[in-house]
Amino acid sequence: MSARPDQSIILSYQECKFCRSSDGFVFYDSHGYCYHCNEIWFGEDYDQELEDMHKMHWTFRDDKTRVPNPDKYFGFVYLITNKKNQRKYIGCKQYWQMRHRKKYKPSNWRVYTSSSKELNQDIEKIGKRRFKFEIIQEYETKRGLHYYEQYYQMKYHVLTSFIKSTGEPAYYNKNVGGVRFYVPLEKFEDPEYRKKLSASVKARWGIHLLFQGT
């Protein structure tokens, strides 16, 4: 169970629509977070609120009490998770449209659901409430924003990771950093990673054989 926030920031208590516990808290822009089952929800009328494509749906991955700050930051790197099949998408979004290197007008960041055609089709098909929209971190510059988008995409191997139980791609991402990188045609495994994996497997088998011998 996650650590609870300071009482002063809690606007109201409501019953969680997922687990029916009373551990759901409503923060700021009507979004709530259940400290019992760790689900995010949006007000008393959960289905109606969350399905409304005009409602802001972002929460921070590591701090559910924090709110986005467009006045201070240029944009954010985000993670969208399909709660039905656990497929994910990592991308970035600017808070502002720019003209001549100056803020021109707000972007559609509040209701943005990525540029992925496949992901947006799934959102339309099974409903917005079956997805989590989480901000990983905000960044003050365009350079920082795009660098860390690629950093997290590479860190989590968005092009080559698969869901073991189904064999499906673990991420909706089709490229890294826009058009800079695409799914490789050949397979390559880092020698250091193979060495660590081999050592881990040997250790597990060693423990298994030890118990068999007792």
C-alpha positions, -999 to 999 in steps of 0.1 A, spaced: 0 0 0 14 34 -10 22 61 15 -7 84 22 -5 121 14 -8 150 38 -44 154 49 -45 191 39 -45 182 1 -74 157 3 -105 173 -10 -129 144 -3 -132 107 4 -151 85 -20 -157 48 -25 -133 32 -51 -151 20 -81 -126 -9 -86 -123 -25 -51 -151 -8 -33 -129 3 -5 -131 38 11 -94 45 5 -100 66 -26 -90 103 -24 -99 131 -48 -72 156 -56 -71 189 -74 -85 184 -110 -111 158 -99 -87 129 -104 -86 103 -76 -62 76 -65 -71 45 -44 -44 37 -19 -59 2 -14 -57 -11 -50 -36 16 -66 -61 24 -93 -67 59 -107 -103 71 -110 -122 103 -116 -150 114 -93 -183 99 -82 -195 94 -118 -164 73 -127 -175 59 -161 -189 92 -174 -160 113 -162 -132 91 -175 -149 83 -208 -153 120 -215 -125 127 -240 -125 164 -230 -115 156 -194 -78 159 -183 -66 123 -176 -29 127 -166 -15 118 -132 22 115 -122 35 79 -120 55 84 -88 34 111 -70 -4 110 -74 -8 143 -55 13 163 -80 -3 182 -108 12 192 -142 29 227 -143 27 242 -179 39 276 -166 73 262 -155 79 233 -179 81 228 -217 65 194 -217 65 159 -203 75 123 -210 45 99 -204 36 63 -201 2 50 -213 -8 15 -201 -36 -7 -214 -49 -23 -182 -66 -51 -201 -35 -66 -218 -7 -46 -202 7 -32 -234 23 2 -230 34 33 -249 61 58 -241 61 92 -257 64 130 -250 41 159 -253 47 197 -253 25 219 -231 26 247 -257 25 253 -294 55 274 -303 59 303 -328 93 320 -333 106 302 -303 79 317 -281 48 302 -265 20 307 -289 -10 288 -274 -16 258 -252 -14 224 -269 -41 197 -265 -19 180 -238 -48 176 -213 -67 151 -235 -38 139 -256 -37 101 -261 -5 97 -282 2 97 -319 0 59 -321 -28 49 -345 -30 14 -330 -32 27 -294 -59 52 -303 -79 25 -320 -78 4 -288 -88 34 -267 -118 40 -290 -126 2 -290 -125 -7 -253 -128 27 -236 -106 53 -220 -112 40 -185 -92 8 -193 -60 28 -197 -37 46 -173 -22 79 -185 9 87 -164 35 114 -165 70 101 -159 86 135 -156 84 171 -168 112 189 -186 120 226 -189 135 225 -224 127 210 -258 162 194 -258 156 177 -225 122 166 -234 132 148 -266 164 134 -251 145 118 -222 117 105 -244 144 85 -263 162 76 -231 131 59 -216 121 43 -249 156 27 -251 157 19 -214 125 -2 -217 133 -17 -251 101 -5 -266 109 -20 -300 120 -55 -289 101 -63 -257 73 -89 -257 47 -100 -233 57 -136 -223 22 -149 -217 9 -138 -251 39 -132 -273 25 -98 -282 48 -67 -285 49 -52 -250 48 -16 -264 27 1 -290 57 21 -301 68 15 -337 99 37 -335 122 55 -312 125 93 -312 100 99 -340 117 87 -373 152 83 -360 151 46 -351 130 17 -363 126 -20 -353 159 -37 -361 159 -64 -388 185 -84 -370 188 -95 -334 216 -85 -311 221 -92 -274 245 -72 -253 274 -95 -243 273 -81 -208 236 -88 -206 241 -124 -218 268 -129 -192 246 -116 -163 216 -137 -176 238 -168 -178 251 -163 -142 215 -158 -130 203 -190 -146 233 -210 -132 226 -196 -98 189 -207 -99 198 -242 -112 225 -244 -84 198 -238 -57 175 -262 -74 201 -290 -75 210 -283 -39 175 -288 -27 172 -320 -48 202 -334 -31 189 -329 4 
